[in-house]
Amino acid sequence: MLGVILAAAVQAAAPSAVVADPLAPARIGDLQCYGADPVRKTCRALAGYSFEADGKILNKAEVVLQESPLVTMTTVSPVTMRDGAVCGPLSGVDKAQIAVRGHRMPEANAAPIRAQLLESMASMLGKDVCTTYRRSGDWWIAEVTMDGVARQDMNDTLLWVPVSAGYVVQP
């Protein structure tokens, strides 16, 4: 979900239907690769889902915060399915793991980065973010609403990729 939130590009797509179960690929273990570069097997953000026995769904997302040196943030947020959309509060930043070049940053260094992120995202935190997905060829278009208002500035393209494909988070 944070991958969508941090995305800036809006991609044009041919009209197509919204899918009935937008997380069907995640149920077999596939990941959402936002800002995908299929040649380099990289993603600007990589998101996966876990499905608990009690019906709870968690979204784990790793996103690029800084390109050089590479700094990433990994969050875990609860989501629900509502009217064909994946919805949940924008959250998890307060407990985010921060990594530099793939190595988890010590807490003493990560805490100020989280504090800065929390401050810059304060107006969005806790808001209800819903994402619907529609197919466009091999790609998917993620369309976002926040508190029921369309946010085209947060729309993005993605590919569903199997874990075995070896995609990584890189700019």
N, CA, C and O of each residue as an XYZ file, in Angstrom:
684
protein
N       0.808     -1.177      0.000
C       0.000      0.000      0.000
C       0.858      1.251      0.000
O       0.570      2.181     -0.752
N       1.945      1.310      0.850
C       2.794      2.479      0.837
C       3.435      2.692     -0.516
O       3.688      3.833     -0.903
N       3.709      1.604     -1.258
C       4.247      1.752     -2.605
C       3.351      2.611     -3.456
O       3.832      3.438     -4.230
N       2.055      2.427     -3.325
C       1.102      3.221     -4.084
C       1.124      4.652     -3.590
O       1.113      5.590     -4.386
N       1.155      4.821     -2.279
C       1.106      6.150     -1.701
C       2.296      6.986     -2.145
O       2.140      8.172     -2.439
N       3.463      6.398     -2.197
C       4.665      7.145     -2.540
C       4.868      7.307     -4.038
O       5.754      8.044     -4.471
N       4.056      6.624     -4.828
C       4.208      6.695     -6.279
C       3.749      8.045     -6.805
O       2.844      8.654     -6.235
N       4.353      8.517     -7.870
C       3.994      9.809     -8.416
C       3.471      9.742     -9.836
O       2.753     10.646    -10.264
N       3.806      8.709    -10.574
C       3.459      8.665    -11.992
C       2.056      8.142    -12.223
O       1.604      7.224    -11.539
N       1.373      8.727    -13.187
C       0.077      8.213    -13.613
C       0.270      7.689    -15.023
O       0.738      8.417    -15.898
N      -0.085      6.436    -15.253
C       0.104      5.826    -16.558
C      -1.242      5.683    -17.255
O      -2.224      5.289    -16.627
N      -1.298      5.999    -18.548
C      -2.527      5.814    -19.312
C      -2.726      4.337    -19.604
O      -1.765      3.585    -19.762
N      -3.983      3.934    -19.672
C      -4.280      2.520    -19.922
C      -5.575      2.392    -20.689
O      -6.459      3.244    -20.603
N      -5.672      1.306    -21.444
C      -6.924      0.998    -22.130
C      -7.958      0.610    -21.089
O      -7.605      0.003    -20.078
N      -9.236      0.946    -21.308
C     -10.250      0.593    -20.334
C     -10.326     -0.915    -20.140
O     -10.213     -1.687    -21.092
N     -10.519     -1.316    -18.900
C     -10.715     -2.719    -18.587
C     -11.421     -2.831    -17.250
O     -11.486     -1.861    -16.494
N     -11.943     -3.994    -16.959
C     -12.739     -4.185    -15.758
C     -11.859     -4.311    -14.522
O     -10.730     -4.797    -14.582
N     -12.411     -3.858    -13.400
C     -11.771     -4.055    -12.111
C     -11.919     -5.529    -11.761
O     -12.974     -6.115    -12.007
N     -10.893     -6.132    -11.197
C     -10.926     -7.562    -10.896
C     -11.726     -7.853     -9.633
O     -11.781     -7.034     -8.716
N     -12.352     -9.047     -9.598
C     -13.206     -9.437     -8.472
C     -12.399     -9.637     -7.190
O     -12.783     -9.118     -6.141
N     -11.301    -10.368     -7.249
C     -10.437    -10.559     -6.083
C      -9.075     -9.980     -6.413
O      -8.227    -10.664     -6.987
N      -8.860     -8.718     -6.051
C      -7.609     -8.072     -6.430
C      -6.370     -8.708     -5.806
O      -5.254     -8.465     -6.266
N      -6.551     -9.512     -4.773
C      -5.398    -10.143     -4.129
C      -5.223    -11.610     -4.506
O      -4.455    -12.327     -3.865
N      -5.927    -12.058     -5.538
C      -5.799    -13.460     -5.961
C      -4.340    -13.849     -6.216
O      -3.924    -14.916     -5.765
N      -3.537    -13.026     -6.922
C      -2.132    -13.413     -7.120
C      -1.355    -13.502     -5.796
O      -0.461    -14.336     -5.655
N      -1.696    -12.646     -4.836
C      -1.010    -12.675     -3.536
C      -1.333    -13.952     -2.775
O      -0.521    -14.432     -1.984
N      -2.509    -14.497     -3.012
C      -2.914    -15.724     -2.310
C      -2.062    -16.926     -2.728
O      -2.007    -17.930     -2.017
N      -1.396    -16.819     -3.889
C      -0.468    -17.886     -4.300
C       0.992    -17.462     -4.086
O       1.917    -18.145     -4.527
N       1.184    -16.328     -3.403
C       2.529    -15.900     -3.034
C       3.173    -14.852     -3.911
O       4.306    -14.452     -3.642
N       2.490    -14.383     -4.965
C       3.084    -13.364     -5.828
C       3.157    -12.017     -5.107
O       2.416    -11.763     -4.157
N       4.063    -11.166     -5.576
C       4.291     -9.842     -5.007
C       3.899     -8.763     -6.006
O       3.953     -8.978     -7.217
N       3.504     -7.605     -5.494
C       3.220     -6.448     -6.342
C       4.514     -5.665     -6.519
O       5.138     -5.249     -5.543
N       4.909     -5.471     -7.764
C       6.122     -4.725     -8.090
C       5.704     -3.408     -8.735
O       5.289     -3.380     -9.893
N       5.815     -2.314     -7.976
C       5.464     -0.979     -8.463
C       6.691     -0.342     -9.102
O       7.810     -0.505     -8.617
N       6.469      0.389    -10.202
C       7.593      1.004    -10.895
C       8.558     -0.051    -11.402
O       9.775      0.101    -11.295
N       8.011     -1.117    -11.953
C       8.803     -2.282    -12.358
C       9.700     -1.993    -13.556
O       9.327     -1.274    -14.483
N      10.882     -2.571    -13.505
C      11.781     -2.628    -14.652
C      12.038     -4.116    -14.890
O      12.925     -4.702    -14.271
N      11.252     -4.731    -15.798
C      11.370     -6.179    -16.015
C      12.743     -6.628    -16.506
O      13.142     -7.764    -16.249
N      13.468     -5.771    -17.200
C      14.795     -6.142    -17.693
C      15.778     -6.265    -16.528
O      16.538     -7.231    -16.451
N      15.759     -5.292    -15.631
C      16.664     -5.302    -14.469
C      16.093     -6.081    -13.285
O      16.793     -6.333    -12.305
N      14.814     -6.462    -13.381
C      14.095     -7.136    -12.289
C      14.142     -6.306    -11.011
O      14.484     -6.792     -9.932
N      13.780     -5.018    -11.180
C      13.751     -4.112    -10.038
C      12.371     -3.480     -9.901
O      11.597     -3.406    -10.854
N      12.094     -3.031     -8.691
C      10.838     -2.361     -8.364
C      11.163     -1.136     -7.516
O      12.080     -1.168     -6.695
N      10.425     -0.076     -7.714
C      10.541      1.092     -6.848
C       9.929      0.772     -5.485
O      10.329      1.325     -4.460
N       8.940     -0.141     -5.499
C       8.311     -0.636     -4.273
C       7.877     -2.070     -4.523
O       7.467     -2.419     -5.630
N       7.966     -2.891     -3.500
C       7.602     -4.301     -3.597
C       6.698     -4.614     -2.411
O       7.070     -4.398     -1.258
N       5.501     -5.129     -2.710
C       4.517     -5.383     -1.653
C       4.029     -6.816     -1.706
O       3.824     -7.383     -2.780
N       3.849     -7.387     -0.539
C       3.304     -8.731     -0.414
C       2.234     -8.747      0.658
O       2.097     -7.797      1.429
N       1.485     -9.817      0.699
C       0.376     -9.930      1.649
C       0.463    -11.254      2.376
O       0.860    -12.270      1.806
N       0.083    -11.229      3.652
C      -0.065    -12.473      4.408
C      -1.521    -12.575      4.836
O      -2.162    -11.576      5.164
N      -2.021    -13.786      4.826
C      -3.431    -14.054      5.112
C      -3.509    -14.932      6.353
O      -3.103    -16.094      6.327
N      -4.031    -14.373      7.438
C      -4.118    -15.088      8.708
C      -5.356    -15.976      8.737
O      -6.311    -15.742      7.997
N      -5.337    -16.986      9.585
C      -6.465    -17.919      9.718
C      -7.741    -17.210     10.173
O      -8.846    -17.634      9.834
N      -7.583    -16.125     10.945
C      -8.755    -15.395     11.442
C      -9.297    -14.384     10.430
O     -10.205    -13.616     10.748
N      -8.743    -14.380      9.207
C      -9.211    -13.481      8.158
C      -8.429    -12.184      8.053
O      -8.627    -11.421      7.108
N      -7.557    -11.923      8.996
C      -6.754    -10.704      8.975
C      -5.774    -10.754      7.800
O      -5.168    -11.789      7.524
N      -5.632     -9.616      7.116
C      -4.698     -9.502      5.987
C      -3.678     -8.420      6.331
O      -4.046     -7.316      6.733
N      -2.405     -8.739      6.173
C      -1.341     -7.767      6.407
C      -0.600     -7.507      5.106
O      -0.296     -8.429      4.350
N      -0.314     -6.233      4.861
C       0.444     -5.805      3.693
C       1.843     -5.421      4.151
O       2.006     -4.522      4.976
N       2.849     -6.102      3.618
C       4.240     -5.754      3.900
C       4.797     -5.106      2.647
O       4.798     -5.709      1.574
N       5.275     -3.867      2.788
C       5.765     -3.124      1.629
C       7.156     -2.568      1.899
O       7.426     -2.019      2.968
N       8.030     -2.720      0.916
C       9.355     -2.114      0.962
C       9.418     -1.087     -0.158
O       9.135     -1.399     -1.315
N       9.796      0.154      0.197
C       9.817      1.239     -0.787
C      11.155      1.976     -0.745
O      11.813      2.041      0.293
N      11.539      2.524     -1.884
C      12.751      3.338     -1.967
C      12.467      4.690     -1.324
O      11.505      5.368     -1.685
N      13.312      5.078     -0.368
C      13.246      6.418      0.215
C      14.283      7.335     -0.409
O      14.036      8.524     -0.605
N      15.441      6.777     -0.717
C      16.552      7.545     -1.279
C      17.299      6.642     -2.245
O      17.506      5.459     -1.978
N      17.703      7.222     -3.379
C      18.353      6.417     -4.415
C      19.828      6.137     -4.156
O      20.288      5.018     -4.384
N      20.581      7.137     -3.681
C      22.015      6.929     -3.514
C      22.520      7.641     -2.265
O      22.439      8.867     -2.190
N      23.034      6.911     -1.287
C      23.009      5.460     -1.237
C      21.570      4.975     -1.085
O      20.705      5.706     -0.601
N      21.327      3.749     -1.500
C      19.975      3.212     -1.460
C      19.485      3.097     -0.019
O      20.088      2.408      0.804
N      18.377      3.789      0.271
C      17.720      3.703      1.573
C      16.293      3.252      1.313
O      15.586      3.836      0.491
N      15.871      2.203      2.023
C      14.510      1.691      1.869
C      13.797      1.681      3.214
O      14.416      1.693      4.278
N      12.482      1.660      3.124
C      11.629      1.561      4.304
C      10.710      0.363      4.109
O      10.133      0.181      3.037
N      10.577     -0.451      5.149
C       9.660     -1.586      5.119
C       8.609     -1.390      6.200
O       8.931     -1.186      7.370
N       7.342     -1.453      5.788
C       6.226     -1.294      6.721
C       5.321     -2.514      6.646
O       5.312     -3.242      5.654
N       4.566     -2.719      7.706
C       3.532     -3.745      7.741
C       2.257     -3.056      8.199
O       2.228     -2.425      9.256
N       1.192     -3.182      7.389
C      -0.070     -2.506      7.676
C      -1.238     -3.455      7.465
O      -1.206     -4.286      6.558
N      -2.276     -3.338      8.297
C      -3.468     -4.160      8.086
C      -4.293     -3.618      6.928
O      -4.385     -2.406      6.735
N      -4.889     -4.516      6.163
C      -5.800     -4.119      5.088
C      -7.038     -5.012      5.136
O      -7.037     -6.078      5.751
N      -8.087     -4.545      4.472
C      -9.311     -5.324      4.328
C      -9.757     -5.237      2.881
O      -9.300     -4.377      2.128
N     -10.645     -6.126      2.502
C     -11.248     -6.085      1.169
C     -12.610     -5.416      1.321
O     -13.406     -5.797      2.178
N     -12.868     -4.417      0.483
C     -14.135     -3.714      0.531
C     -14.558     -3.334     -0.885
O     -13.865     -2.574     -1.561
N     -15.688     -3.862     -1.330
C     -16.242     -3.519     -2.648
C     -15.207     -3.659     -3.765
O     -15.115     -2.792     -4.634
N     -14.434     -4.738     -3.746
C     -13.451     -4.986     -4.794
C     -12.165     -4.197     -4.660
O     -11.323     -4.228     -5.557
N     -12.003     -3.488     -3.546
C     -10.800     -2.688     -3.322
C     -10.044     -3.224     -2.110
O     -10.618     -3.864     -1.229
N      -8.748     -2.948     -2.089
C      -7.914     -3.247     -0.929
C      -7.822     -1.947     -0.140
O      -7.332     -0.938     -0.647
N      -8.299     -1.977      1.118
C      -8.406     -0.751      1.908
C      -7.708     -0.890      3.250
O      -7.602     -1.983      3.806
N      -7.242      0.225      3.748
C      -6.658      0.252      5.081
C      -6.159      1.640      5.401
O      -5.977      2.475      4.514
N      -5.942      1.875      6.680
C      -5.407      3.182      7.069
C      -3.940      3.277      6.661
O      -3.202      2.293      6.728
N      -3.531      4.450      6.244
C      -2.113      4.663      5.965
C      -1.412      4.605      7.317
O      -1.568      5.502      8.146
N      -0.641      3.546      7.534
C      -0.033      3.336      8.847
C       1.239      2.513      8.718
O       1.641      2.124      7.622
N       1.859      2.259      9.853
C       3.050      1.425      9.897
C       4.355      2.189      9.857
O       5.416      1.614     10.097
N       4.293      3.484      9.558
C       5.519      4.273      9.442
C       6.224      4.377     10.795
O       7.453      4.403     10.856
N       5.449      4.438     11.873
C       6.038      4.572     13.209
C       6.869      3.360     13.624
O       7.709      3.456     14.519
N       6.638      2.228     12.980
C       7.385      1.002     13.293
C       8.217      0.526     12.103
O       8.723     -0.597     12.107
N       8.357      1.364     11.101
C       9.050      0.971      9.870
C      10.501      0.589     10.129
O      11.180      1.167     10.977
N      10.950     -0.402      9.370
C      12.365     -0.755      9.366
C      13.027      0.056      8.257
O      12.519      0.121      7.137
N      14.144      0.661      8.571
C      14.893      1.446      7.598
C      16.183      0.682      7.293
O      16.867      0.210      8.202
N      16.502      0.567      6.006
C      17.719     -0.146      5.604
C      18.536      0.719      4.654
O      17.987      1.481      3.858
N      19.851      0.591      4.750
C      20.786      1.262      3.843
C      21.548      0.174      3.106
O      22.190     -0.682      3.714
N      21.462      0.225      1.770
C      22.122     -0.775      0.916
C      21.788     -2.202      1.359
O      22.643     -3.088      1.336
N      20.535     -2.407      1.759
C      20.077     -3.744      2.112
C      20.354     -4.184      3.536
O      20.006     -5.304      3.911
N      20.972     -3.331      4.334
C      21.285     -3.683      5.724
C      20.451     -2.823      6.671
O      20.430     -1.597      6.567
N      19.767     -3.495      7.594
C      18.909     -2.777      8.539
C      19.732     -1.771      9.338
O      20.792     -2.088      9.878
N      19.212     -0.560      9.393
C      19.873      0.527     10.086
C      19.680      0.360     11.601
O      18.600     -0.037     12.039
N      20.701      0.653     12.400
C      20.533      0.604     13.854
C      19.410      1.549     14.301
O      19.194      2.600     13.699
N      18.712      1.163     15.348
C      17.563      1.935     15.827
C      17.915      3.396     16.093
O      17.121      4.285     15.785
N      19.072      3.653     16.648
C      19.464      5.033     16.953
C      19.515      5.894     15.692
O      19.263      7.097     15.756
N      19.836      5.295     14.560
C      19.890      6.024     13.291
C      18.541      6.037     12.584
O      18.210      6.996     11.887
N      17.763      4.973     12.761
C      16.467      4.865     12.081
C      15.408      5.770     12.706
O      14.557      6.305     11.995
N      15.451      5.946     14.017
C      14.416      6.722     14.719
C      14.248      8.139     14.167
O      13.110      8.558     13.951
N      15.325      8.899     13.929
C      15.129     10.246     13.390
C      14.548     10.248     11.968
O      13.823     11.170     11.595
N      14.866      9.224     11.186
C      14.308      9.134      9.832
C      12.812      8.875      9.917
O      12.031      9.505      9.205
N      12.405      7.945     10.791
C      10.974      7.688     10.987
C      10.264      8.951     11.461
O       9.170      9.266     10.994
N      10.888      9.672     12.389
C      10.275     10.905     12.907
C      10.062     11.914     11.780
O       9.022     12.569     11.717
N      11.040     12.034     10.902
C      10.924     12.955      9.768
C       9.814     12.501      8.819
O       9.052     13.328      8.317
N       9.719     11.194      8.572
C       8.659     10.662      7.710
C       7.288     10.901      8.330
O       6.350     11.303      7.642
N       7.177     10.653      9.630
C       5.897     10.866     10.319
C       5.468     12.325     10.223
O       4.289     12.618     10.024
N       6.418     13.233     10.363
C       6.103     14.657     10.264
C       5.665     15.026      8.846
O       4.678     15.739      8.667
N       6.394     14.546      7.846
C       6.068     14.920      6.463
C       4.777     14.268      5.975
O       4.133     14.780      5.060
N       4.393     13.136      6.584
C       3.187     12.424      6.158
C       2.012     12.634      7.110
O       0.972     11.997      6.946
N       2.156     13.504      8.090
C       1.156     13.665      9.150
C      -0.256     13.877      8.621
O      -1.208     13.335      9.184
N      -0.412     14.645      7.564
C      -1.759     14.943      7.052
C      -2.422     13.731      6.404
O      -3.636     13.729      6.206
N      -1.645     12.701      6.072
C      -2.204     11.512      5.421
C      -2.337     10.317      6.358
O      -3.140      9.420      6.100
N      -1.571     10.290      7.429
C      -1.558      9.128      8.314
C      -2.932      8.869      8.908
O      -3.621      9.793      9.339
N      -3.316      7.610      8.924
C      -4.610      7.206      9.474
C      -5.766      7.338      8.506
O      -6.855      6.835      8.780
N      -5.557      8.000      7.386
C      -6.639      8.145      6.405
C      -6.923      6.796      5.756
O      -6.032      5.959      5.610
N      -8.181      6.602      5.372
C      -8.607      5.356      4.733
C      -8.202      5.384      3.263
O      -8.742      6.158      2.472
N      -7.252      4.536      2.913
C      -6.758      4.459      1.539
C      -7.289      3.171      0.922
O      -7.103      2.085      1.472
N      -7.953      3.300     -0.228
C      -8.466      2.130     -0.948
C      -7.851      2.106     -2.341
O      -7.728      3.138     -3.001
N      -7.470      0.917     -2.773
C      -6.864      0.750     -4.089
C      -7.624     -0.312     -4.861
O      -7.846     -1.420     -4.372
N      -8.020      0.043     -6.077
C      -8.606     -0.936     -6.990
C      -7.581     -1.195     -8.084
O      -6.739     -0.346     -8.381
N      -7.665     -2.374     -8.676
C      -6.693     -2.778     -9.688
C      -7.424     -3.168    -10.954
O      -8.429     -3.878    -10.911
N      -6.910     -2.697    -12.091
C      -7.468     -3.134    -13.369
C      -6.319     -3.492    -14.298
O      -5.231     -2.918    -14.244
N      -6.601     -4.436    -15.127
C      -5.585     -4.975    -16.035
C      -5.396     -4.053    -17.229
O      -6.352     -3.448    -17.714
N      -4.165     -3.949    -17.697
C      -3.831     -3.214    -18.909
C      -2.690     -3.972    -19.587
O      -1.517     -3.672    -19.363
N      -3.043     -4.957    -20.416
C      -2.026     -5.818    -21.024
C      -1.370     -6.669    -19.953
O      -2.057     -7.314    -19.160
N      -0.035     -6.674    -19.925
C       0.700     -7.424    -18.902
C       0.767     -6.674    -17.573
O       1.125     -7.246    -16.543
N       0.424     -5.409    -17.610
C       0.536     -4.541    -16.440
C      -0.805     -4.411    -15.733
O      -1.848     -4.796    -16.264
N      -0.757     -3.867    -14.538
C      -1.946     -3.532    -13.767
C      -1.892     -2.049    -13.439
O      -0.818     -1.477    -13.249
N      -3.058     -1.444    -13.375
C      -3.172     -0.050    -12.965
C      -3.774     -0.045    -11.564
O      -4.850     -0.600    -11.341
N      -3.080      0.580    -10.628
C      -3.580      0.737     -9.265
C      -4.195      2.130     -9.169
O      -3.516      3.135     -9.381
N      -5.488      2.176     -8.848
C      -6.198      3.452     -8.730
C      -6.571      3.668     -7.268
O      -7.179      2.802     -6.638
N      -6.204      4.822     -6.739
C      -6.262      5.077     -5.303
C      -7.320      6.117     -4.942
O      -7.508      7.112     -5.642
N      -8.007      5.855     -3.824
C      -8.845      6.874     -3.188
C      -8.352      7.039     -1.756
O      -7.841      6.098     -1.149
N      -8.514      8.246     -1.228
C      -8.176      8.512      0.165
C      -9.393      9.154      0.807
O      -9.851     10.210      0.371
N      -9.912      8.512      1.840
C     -11.155      8.947      2.479
C     -12.250      9.163      1.438
O     -13.031     10.110      1.533
N     -12.299      8.276      0.445
C     -13.349      8.293     -0.566
C     -13.121      9.232     -1.732
O     -13.938      9.268     -2.651
N     -12.044      9.990     -1.725
C     -11.753     10.956     -2.789
C     -10.671     10.386     -3.702
O      -9.612      9.969     -3.234
N     -10.944     10.371     -5.016
C      -9.965      9.862     -5.985
C      -8.671     10.658     -5.873
O      -8.688     11.886     -5.793
N      -7.552      9.942     -5.868
C      -6.230     10.569     -5.789
C      -5.401     10.096     -6.974
O      -4.560      9.207     -6.840
N      -5.646     10.703     -8.146
C      -4.921     10.298     -9.347
C      -3.419     10.474     -9.197
O      -2.647      9.777     -9.855
N      -2.996     11.397     -8.340
C      -1.565     11.602     -8.120
C      -0.915     10.405     -7.428
O       0.311     10.297     -7.398
N      -1.724      9.515     -6.877
C      -1.201      8.324     -6.205
C      -1.356      7.064     -7.051
O      -0.882      5.996     -6.662
N      -2.014      7.177     -8.201
C      -2.169      6.016     -9.077
C      -0.799      5.565     -9.576
O       0.139      6.359     -9.656
N      -0.700      4.298     -9.905
C       0.591      3.770    -10.348
C       0.369      2.517    -11.180
O      -0.740      1.986    -11.246
N       1.430      2.058    -11.809
C       1.397      0.795    -12.546
C       2.182     -0.239    -11.751
O       3.079      0.093    -10.976
N       1.820     -1.500    -11.964
C       2.524     -2.563    -11.272
C       2.470     -3.844    -12.071
O       1.655     -4.008    -12.978
N       3.353     -4.738    -11.712
C       3.345     -6.114    -12.205
C       3.220     -7.022    -10.992
O       3.790     -6.740     -9.938
N       2.480     -8.106    -11.141
C       2.510     -9.170    -10.138
C       3.671    -10.066    -10.523
O       3.749    -10.522    -11.664
N       4.577    -10.327     -9.586
C       5.749    -11.149     -9.878
C       5.877    -12.267     -8.842
O       5.620    -12.048     -7.658
N       6.274    -13.462     -9.285
C       6.511    -14.530     -8.310
C       7.787    -14.239     -7.518
O       8.728    -13.647     -8.046
N       7.814    -14.650     -6.274
C       9.006    -14.474     -5.443
C      10.222    -15.071     -6.142
O      11.317    -14.511     -6.084
N      10.026    -16.207     -6.802
C      11.130    -16.909     -7.466
C      11.742    -16.121     -8.621
O      12.827    -16.466     -9.088
N      11.065    -15.065     -9.093
C      11.596    -14.266    -10.203
C      12.778    -13.407     -9.766
O      13.540    -12.936    -10.611
N      12.941    -13.197     -8.469
C      14.115    -12.491     -7.972
C      14.082    -10.978     -8.075
O      15.139    -10.349     -8.098
N      12.906    -10.373     -8.138
C      12.823     -8.912     -8.180
C      13.296     -8.323     -6.858
O      13.076     -8.905     -5.795
N      13.955     -7.149     -6.931
C      14.443     -6.454     -5.742
C      14.036     -4.988     -5.797
O      13.709     -4.462     -6.861
N      14.059     -4.340     -4.645
C      13.736     -2.918     -4.570
C      15.003     -2.123     -4.876
O      15.997     -2.191     -4.153
N      14.932     -1.371     -5.966
C      16.028     -0.520     -6.437
C      15.391      0.653     -7.174
O      14.278      0.534     -7.685
N      16.086      1.778     -7.231
C      15.533      2.916     -8.002
C      15.512      2.617     -9.490
O      15.083      3.456    -10.282
